[in-house]
Every structure is written in structure tokens, then in C-alpha cells.
Amino acid sequence: MRGKKKIAILGWGLEGKWLHAYLCRNKNLELAVLDRKFDKDYLKNLGRFDVIYRSPGVPYNLPQIQKVKSKMSSLTKLFFERAKGKVAGITGSAGKTTTATLLHRILKAARRDVHLAGNIGKNPLALLPKLSGKSVTVLELSSFQLQDLDRSQGLAVVLDVYEEHLDKHKTSGEYLRAKENIARFQKRSDFIIYAGQNRRSKKIASRSPGKKIAVFASDGEKYETLLPGKANLKNIAAAVAAARLLGVRQGVIRKAIKTFRGLEHRLEYVRAVCGIKFYNDSKATNVGSAVAGLDAFKENKIVLAGGHNKNLSFRPYAKRLVKPDVSWVVLFGKARREIARELRRAKSTRFSSVSSLDRAVREARLRAKRGEIVILSPAAASFDAFKNYEERGEYFKKLVRRLK
């Protein structure tokens, strides 16, 4: 009698736990969970397993993984192997969750059998029993989920792509090549929607043999929306293009966009204090999305920037921070010295540096004038002081609600 198939799950984060919950129901599988938290030598002897499921937090290009990459799989690969219906894959460096959620909202309004999952924090494997040939799954995909994929979706969306995740990817070229897998394996009958003014997005789209559709902020201007900023107009344009390809009528699209209020931690209005409005953009964990967030507002602004640097250059952010509409910058967290160095290089003296987000909020309140806005726009990850950007955003909102 043939023995059980030996399966390794690399990484005991969210995806690892989802995989384990799904695979453990199969009595013919022998599961092992491997994680640095349990064993610093967790990558030793991977060759003894029949299939190895890599979680996104485990770098794909590690030598131990490359030796056994013929055995490698992932939750995303498993989903594509077993999913029924259509999949709309969405990637980019900023705007993925907003665009995916808006597209899901539009398809719901059109009474379609639609599901939302992926990097947004919802388990795709839990959807498998619910899917039929008429289903549409809107799937948010990170570079880590795309990196080892060998298939592309029939409908792909590529939003603005910036330099990002260089703490995990060796180079910006590796990051871009990972993103290209959303396009590389498409067929001629497939569609790829891309941000027309972003050269990296255009390059990714060029890898697809399918039909290419460029979208621009001006396309989003045709719709009444509660979402602020040019970046959100691009997100709207991408969601509209995808919805139209999926057969949704224009009237349904307009109504869904008009009532969509956006998501937490993405240019989220918190409250006004003495005529000063406070906004939470904690999700702006890279320079490109942080710049887009600042560009969303015409008012003069006090900017709170800093956190954990993902090996990104802050020079482009410093160039944006020295523009006249930024009246002051309060730097906080581990990356504050790096940003300060770039601001000095850009000849700026309109900044101060504090050790924590608490102190940054207090200083911003003291410096801000009536009619200005205060925006948390970190341009960095949260891992120096918080579990994730959500926890940082929630803490910021808590601090702002205490202000008098």
C-alpha cells in the first residue's frame, strides 16, 4: 500500500494557516509546518517532501528553495488549479485593495456571483466549494504571490507600479519580473488593463499576448465619487474597465462608484480639530503611494512620515516634501534619520524629528494652522513599532481622537 504524500507548509503566517486548514482534511497527506519561529534550520532537508507550499513571507530566491523549486507550490497556485469560473487578478504597488473592493462592489450591484479574496486578507481556498462556472473571483495579488506562478488570469489589472519591497526582493528588476507573471502566461483571447501613464505598468502589460487596455485618471473623472485624489481616479478607471469587460452596464457602475466611501487607512478622514483636518494614510508604505496621497489634497499640509524602511530610496519623497504645499514634516520611527538626510540634501529646514508616533501627532497638532490638514503618510512599513499598517493606522486614529 502506498504511503501518505509528504507535504511541507513553509511559513506559519496567515496563508500557512489557511493552507493547513484546507489540506488537513485530506487523510492521504502527511503535513509538516516549517517556520523560523519553531526552528532556525527550518529550510534544511526540504528534498524529503513531495510538495512544498511556500508562504509569501518566505523569499522565493533563497538557495535552499531554488534547489527544490520543482516541488514548490503555493496557496495561489492551488487556488488556480481548483477554481471554477472567471478570475480577475489585480496587482500594483498601490491601490490594489481599493480597486479590488470597488470592482467587487460593482459586480455585486450587478447581481453577479462575485467573490473577493487574496492579498486583501481573505482566504481564496475557502471560496472553492462556493464557485461555479458563472462565478467571478476578484483576486488581489502581491509580488510574492505572483513570483512563482506559471499561469495568468484571463482578466488582469496592473495599477501604478513603483519601487517596492526591496527588503525581500534582491533588486527592483526582480520585483518587476515577479509582477510580470500576471501577464506573461495570458492567451491572445485574454485582456490586461494597465495604468497608461506608468512606465513599469506599461512594461508589464507588454509581456501579455492578450488585448491591452490603457486607463488614465481622466477616465475616472467621468464618475461622481467620494474618493479623494488623482490616484483614486486611476483606481476607478481600472475598476470600470474591468467591470465593462465583464458585461456590467454603465448605470450600475455609476451608482456603485457614487456610494463607495473607500477603505480604512487609505486617505481615511479621521476628524477635524479647531479647523484642522486629520487623515490616516497608513497604507502608504512606499514612496509612490505616499506621494500620490499628498497629491490628493490641495490644502497646505503637515506630514507625518517614517517607520521601517524596506530598502527603498527616500529621495523622491523628499523632493515632494519640499514643495510649497507642505508647511512642515514631522519624522518619526526608525527611518526618520534616513528621511531627514534626504530632506537636508533637498535643502529643506521645514522638518523636525521625534521618536514615536505619539510625539509626532502632538507636534503636528501644535504646528498646524486652521485650514491645514495633517496626514499620516509614512512612505515606510510599520514593523519598527507596530504589527502591520492597520495597527499603526488604528493607533494614529486613537491619538487623533484624544486631541483637544
C-alpha positions as CSV (number, residue, x, y, z in Angstrom):
1,M,0.0,0.0,0.0
2,R,1.3,3.4,-1.0
3,G,2.3,5.7,1.9
4,K,1.0,9.1,2.6
5,K,2.1,12.1,0.4
6,K,4.6,14.3,2.4
7,I,3.6,17.9,2.3
8,A,5.5,20.9,3.8
9,I,4.0,24.2,4.6
10,L,6.7,26.9,4.7
11,G,5.7,29.8,6.9
12,W,3.1,29.8,9.7
13,G,1.5,33.1,8.9
14,L,-2.0,33.7,7.6
15,E,-1.5,31.8,4.3
16,G,0.2,28.9,6.1
17,K,-2.7,28.6,8.4
18,W,-5.2,28.8,5.6
19,L,-3.3,26.1,3.7
20,H,-3.1,23.8,6.8
21,A,-6.9,24.2,7.4
22,Y,-7.6,23.2,3.8
23,L,-5.1,20.4,3.4
24,C,-5.5,18.7,6.8
25,R,-8.9,17.4,5.6
26,N,-7.2,15.1,3.2
27,K,-6.2,11.9,5.2
28,N,-3.8,10.8,2.5
29,L,-1.5,13.8,3.2
30,E,1.2,13.9,5.9
31,L,1.6,17.6,6.8
32,A,4.6,19.4,8.3
33,V,4.7,23.1,9.2
34,L,8.1,24.7,8.9
35,D,8.8,28.1,10.2
36,R,11.8,30.1,11.6
37,K,9.7,30.7,14.8
38,F,9.8,27.0,15.5
39,D,13.3,26.0,14.2
40,K,16.1,28.3,12.8
41,D,17.1,25.4,10.5
42,Y,13.6,25.0,9.1
43,L,14.8,25.0,5.5
44,K,17.1,22.0,5.9
45,N,16.3,18.7,4.1
46,L,13.4,20.1,2.0
47,G,14.1,17.4,-0.5
48,R,12.3,14.8,1.6
49,F,8.9,16.3,0.8
50,D,6.8,15.6,-2.2
51,V,5.2,19.1,-2.4
52,I,6.3,22.2,-0.6
53,Y,3.9,25.1,-0.2
54,R,5.7,28.4,0.2
55,S,4.1,31.3,2.0
56,P,4.6,34.8,0.6
57,G,6.8,35.8,3.6
58,V,9.4,33.2,2.7
59,P,11.7,34.7,0.0
60,Y,11.5,32.6,-3.3
61,N,15.1,33.1,-4.2
62,L,16.7,31.5,-1.1
63,P,19.3,28.9,-2.2
64,Q,17.5,26.1,-0.2
65,I,14.3,26.8,-2.1
66,Q,15.8,27.1,-5.5
67,K,17.3,23.6,-5.1
68,V,13.8,22.1,-4.8
69,K,11.8,24.6,-6.8
70,S,10.4,21.8,-9.0
71,K,8.5,20.7,-5.9
72,M,7.4,24.2,-4.9
73,S,3.8,25.3,-4.9
74,S,1.7,28.0,-3.1
75,L,-1.8,28.7,-1.9
76,T,-2.3,30.9,-5.0
77,K,-1.2,28.1,-7.3
78,L,-3.5,25.7,-5.6
79,F,-6.4,28.1,-5.9
80,F,-5.9,28.5,-9.7
81,E,-5.7,24.7,-10.1
82,R,-9.1,24.2,-8.5
83,A,-11.1,27.4,-9.0
84,K,-14.2,27.4,-11.3
85,G,-15.4,30.4,-13.2
86,K,-13.5,33.6,-14.1
87,V,-10.7,35.2,-12.1
88,A,-9.9,38.9,-12.3
89,G,-6.3,39.3,-10.9
90,I,-5.3,42.8,-9.7
91,T,-1.7,43.9,-8.9
92,G,0.3,47.0,-8.5
93,S,2.3,48.9,-5.8
94,A,-0.6,51.0,-4.6
95,G,-4.4,50.9,-5.0
96,K,-4.9,47.1,-5.2
97,T,-7.3,46.8,-2.3
98,T,-9.3,49.9,-3.3
99,T,-9.6,48.7,-6.9
100,A,-10.4,45.1,-6.0
101,T,-13.0,46.2,-3.4
102,L,-14.6,48.6,-5.8
103,L,-14.8,46.1,-8.7
104,H,-16.3,43.6,-6.2
105,R,-18.9,46.2,-5.2
106,I,-19.8,47.0,-8.8
107,L,-20.2,43.3,-9.7
108,K,-22.4,42.8,-6.5
109,A,-24.6,45.7,-7.6
110,A,-24.9,43.9,-11.0
111,R,-26.2,40.8,-9.1
112,R,-23.2,38.7,-10.2
113,D,-21.9,35.7,-8.3
114,V,-18.7,37.5,-7.2
115,H,-16.1,36.8,-4.5
116,L,-13.2,38.9,-3.2
117,A,-10.0,37.3,-1.9
118,G,-6.2,37.2,-2.0
119,N,-3.7,39.6,-0.6
120,I,-6.6,41.7,0.8
121,G,-6.7,39.2,3.7
122,K,-9.5,36.9,2.6
123,N,-8.8,33.2,2.1
124,P,-9.2,32.1,-1.6
125,L,-9.3,28.4,-0.6
126,A,-12.4,28.9,1.5
127,L,-14.2,30.0,-1.7
128,L,-13.6,26.8,-3.7
129,P,-16.8,25.0,-2.6
130,K,-18.8,28.1,-3.5
131,L,-17.5,28.6,-7.0
132,S,-19.4,27.6,-10.2
133,G,-18.8,28.2,-13.9
134,K,-20.7,31.5,-13.5
135,S,-18.6,32.8,-10.6
136,V,-16.2,35.7,-10.8
137,T,-13.3,35.9,-8.2
138,V,-11.6,39.3,-7.8
139,L,-8.1,38.4,-6.5
140,E,-5.6,40.9,-5.2
141,L,-2.1,39.6,-5.9
142,S,1.2,40.8,-4.4
143,S,4.6,40.3,-6.0
144,F,5.3,37.5,-3.5
145,Q,2.2,35.6,-4.6
146,L,3.0,36.2,-8.3
147,Q,6.7,35.4,-8.2
148,D,6.5,31.6,-8.8
149,L,3.2,31.5,-10.7
150,D,3.2,29.7,-14.0
151,R,-0.3,30.8,-15.2
152,S,-2.0,34.2,-15.7
153,Q,-5.6,35.2,-15.3
154,G,-8.0,35.8,-18.2
155,L,-8.6,39.3,-16.9
156,A,-5.5,41.1,-15.4
157,V,-5.3,44.6,-13.9
158,V,-1.9,46.3,-13.4
159,L,-2.1,49.5,-11.4
160,D,0.7,52.0,-10.8
161,V,4.0,50.1,-10.1
162,Y,6.7,51.8,-8.0
163,E,10.0,50.6,-6.4
164,E,8.8,48.5,-3.5
165,H,9.7,45.5,-1.2
166,L,13.4,45.7,-1.7
167,D,13.8,44.2,1.8
168,K,12.5,40.9,0.3
169,H,13.3,41.2,-3.4
170,K,17.0,41.4,-4.3
171,T,16.5,44.2,-6.9
172,S,13.8,46.3,-8.4
173,G,14.2,44.2,-11.5
174,E,13.3,41.0,-9.6
175,Y,10.3,42.8,-8.2
176,L,9.2,43.8,-11.7
177,R,9.7,40.3,-13.1
178,A,7.5,38.9,-10.3
179,K,4.7,41.3,-11.3
180,E,5.1,40.3,-14.9
181,N,3.7,36.8,-14.2
182,I,0.2,38.3,-14.1
183,A,0.7,39.0,-17.8
184,R,3.3,36.5,-19.1
185,F,1.1,33.4,-19.4
186,Q,-2.1,35.0,-20.8
187,K,-3.6,33.9,-24.1
188,R,-4.4,36.0,-27.1
189,S,-8.0,36.0,-26.1
190,D,-7.3,37.4,-22.6
191,F,-7.3,41.1,-21.5
192,I,-4.9,43.2,-19.5
193,I,-5.8,46.6,-18.1
194,Y,-2.9,48.8,-17.1
195,A,-2.1,52.3,-15.8
196,G,-1.3,54.1,-19.1
197,Q,1.0,56.8,-17.6
198,N,3.2,54.4,-15.6
199,R,6.1,53.0,-17.5
200,R,6.5,50.0,-15.3
201,S,2.9,49.1,-15.7
202,K,3.1,49.5,-19.4
203,K,6.2,47.2,-19.5
204,I,4.4,44.5,-17.5
205,A,1.4,44.7,-19.9
206,S,3.7,44.4,-22.9
207,R,4.6,40.9,-21.7
208,S,1.0,39.8,-22.4
209,P,-0.1,38.4,-25.8
210,G,-3.6,39.4,-24.9
211,K,-5.5,42.6,-25.7
212,K,-4.1,45.6,-23.8
213,I,-6.3,48.4,-22.4
214,A,-4.6,51.5,-21.0
215,V,-6.5,53.6,-18.4
216,F,-5.9,57.1,-17.1
217,A,-7.0,59.4,-14.3
218,S,-9.1,61.3,-16.9
219,D,-11.2,58.2,-17.5
220,G,-12.0,58.2,-13.8
221,E,-13.0,61.9,-13.9
222,K,-16.3,60.9,-15.6
223,Y,-17.7,59.4,-12.4
224,E,-19.0,61.1,-9.3
225,T,-17.0,59.8,-6.4
226,L,-16.4,60.4,-2.7
227,L,-12.7,59.2,-3.0
228,P,-10.1,62.0,-3.0
229,G,-7.1,62.3,-5.3
230,K,-5.8,61.5,-8.8
231,A,-4.6,58.1,-7.7
232,N,-8.2,57.1,-6.8
233,L,-9.4,58.3,-10.2
234,K,-6.9,55.8,-11.8
235,N,-8.3,53.1,-9.5
236,I,-11.8,53.9,-10.5
237,A,-10.8,53.9,-14.2
238,A,-9.3,50.4,-13.8
239,A,-12.3,49.0,-11.9
240,V,-14.7,50.5,-14.6
241,A,-12.7,48.9,-17.5
242,A,-12.7,45.5,-15.8
243,A,-16.5,45.8,-15.0
244,R,-17.3,46.7,-18.6
245,L,-15.3,43.7,-19.9
246,L,-17.4,41.5,-17.5
247,G,-20.6,42.9,-19.0
248,V,-21.8,45.4,-16.4
249,R,-24.0,48.2,-17.6
250,Q,-22.8,51.8,-17.2
251,G,-25.7,52.9,-15.0
252,V,-24.9,50.2,-12.5
253,I,-21.3,51.2,-12.5
254,R,-22.0,54.9,-11.9
255,K,-24.3,54.1,-8.9
256,A,-21.8,51.8,-7.3
257,I,-19.0,54.3,-7.6
258,K,-21.1,57.2,-6.3
259,T,-21.8,55.4,-3.0
260,F,-18.3,53.9,-2.4
261,R,-16.6,55.5,0.5
262,G,-13.2,53.9,0.3
263,L,-11.3,51.8,2.9
264,E,-9.7,52.3,6.2
265,H,-6.1,53.5,6.3
266,R,-6.2,54.8,2.7
267,L,-6.6,58.6,2.8
268,E,-9.2,58.0,5.6
269,Y,-10.7,61.1,7.1
270,V,-10.4,60.8,10.9
271,R,-11.8,64.1,12.4
272,A,-11.3,67.9,12.5
273,V,-9.8,69.7,15.5
274,C,-10.1,73.5,15.6
275,G,-10.4,73.7,11.8
276,I,-7.5,71.2,11.2
277,K,-8.5,68.0,9.4
278,F,-6.6,64.8,10.1
279,Y,-6.2,62.0,7.6
280,N,-4.9,58.4,8.0
281,D,-2.9,57.1,5.1
282,S,-1.0,54.4,7.0
283,K,-1.3,52.1,4.0
284,A,1.1,54.4,2.1
285,T,4.1,52.1,2.9
286,N,6.1,53.0,-0.2
287,V,7.3,56.3,-1.7
288,G,5.0,56.2,-4.7
289,S,1.8,55.7,-2.7
290,A,2.8,58.3,-0.2
291,V,3.4,60.9,-2.9
292,A,0.1,60.1,-4.5
293,G,-1.6,60.6,-1.1
294,L,-0.1,64.1,-0.7
295,D,-1.1,65.0,-4.2
296,A,-4.7,64.1,-3.4
297,F,-5.1,67.3,-1.3
298,K,-4.8,71.0,-2.4
299,E,-4.6,72.3,1.2
300,N,-1.4,73.1,2.9
301,K,-0.4,70.1,5.0
302,I,1.6,68.8,7.9
303,V,3.0,65.4,7.0
304,L,3.9,62.6,9.4
305,A,6.5,60.4,7.8
306,G,8.6,57.4,8.9
307,G,8.6,53.8,10.1
308,H,10.6,50.8,8.8
309,N,12.4,51.3,5.5
310,K,12.1,48.4,3.0
311,N,15.5,49.3,1.4
312,L,13.8,52.0,-0.7
313,S,15.2,55.4,-1.6
314,F,13.5,58.3,0.1
315,R,15.0,60.8,-2.3
316,P,11.8,61.1,-4.5
317,Y,9.7,61.5,-1.3
318,A,12.0,64.3,-0.1
319,K,11.6,66.1,-3.4
320,R,7.8,66.0,-2.9
321,L,8.0,67.1,0.7
322,V,9.9,70.3,-0.1
323,K,7.0,71.6,-2.3
324,P,5.3,74.8,-1.0
325,D,2.0,73.0,0.0
326,V,3.9,71.0,2.7
327,S,4.3,73.5,5.5
328,W,6.1,71.1,7.9
329,V,7.2,67.5,8.1
330,V,7.3,65.5,11.4
331,L,9.6,62.5,11.2
332,F,9.2,59.5,13.5
333,G,10.3,55.9,13.9
334,K,13.3,54.0,12.7
335,A,13.6,55.6,9.3
336,R,13.4,59.2,10.5
337,R,17.2,59.8,10.1
338,E,17.2,58.5,6.5
339,I,14.4,60.8,5.5
340,A,16.0,63.7,7.4
341,R,19.2,63.1,5.4
342,E,17.3,63.3,2.1
343,L,15.4,66.4,3.2
344,R,18.7,68.2,4.1
345,R,20.1,67.1,0.7
346,A,17.0,68.8,-0.8
347,K,17.8,72.0,1.2
348,S,14.8,71.7,3.4
349,T,14.7,73.1,7.0
350,R,11.0,72.6,7.5
351,F,11.1,69.4,9.4
352,S,11.6,68.0,12.9
353,S,12.3,64.6,14.2
354,V,10.7,62.7,17.1
355,S,11.0,59.2,18.4
356,S,7.4,58.0,18.3
357,L,4.0,58.4,16.5
358,D,2.6,59.7,19.8
359,R,5.0,62.6,19.8
360,A,4.6,63.2,16.0
361,V,0.8,63.6,16.4
362,R,1.3,66.1,19.4
363,E,3.9,68.1,17.4
364,A,1.7,68.2,14.3
365,R,-1.3,69.5,16.4
366,L,0.9,72.3,17.8
367,R,2.3,73.4,14.4
368,A,-0.9,73.1,12.2
369,K,-3.0,76.1,11.5
370,R,-6.7,76.4,10.8
371,G,-7.5,75.3,7.3
372,E,-4.5,73.0,7.0
373,I,-4.6,69.2,7.1
374,V,-2.4,66.8,9.0
375,I,-1.8,63.5,7.2
376,L,-0.1,60.3,8.3
377,S,1.8,59.5,5.1
378,P,4.7,57.2,6.3
379,A,6.3,56.1,3.0
380,A,7.6,53.2,5.1
381,A,6.4,50.0,6.7
382,S,5.2,49.8,10.3
383,F,7.4,46.9,11.6
384,D,9.6,49.1,13.7
385,A,6.8,49.7,16.2
386,F,3.6,48.0,15.0
387,K,2.5,44.6,13.8
388,N,1.2,46.0,10.5
389,Y,0.0,49.2,8.8
390,E,-3.6,48.5,10.1
391,E,-2.4,48.6,13.7
392,R,-0.4,51.8,13.1
393,G,-3.4,53.4,11.4
394,E,-5.7,52.4,14.3
395,Y,-3.3,53.8,16.8
396,F,-3.0,57.1,14.9
397,K,-6.8,57.4,14.9
398,K,-6.9,56.8,18.6
399,L,-4.3,59.5,19.2
400,V,-6.2,62.0,17.0
401,R,-9.5,61.3,18.8
402,R,-7.8,62.3,22.1
403,L,-6.8,65.7,20.8
404,K,-8.4,68.8,22.0
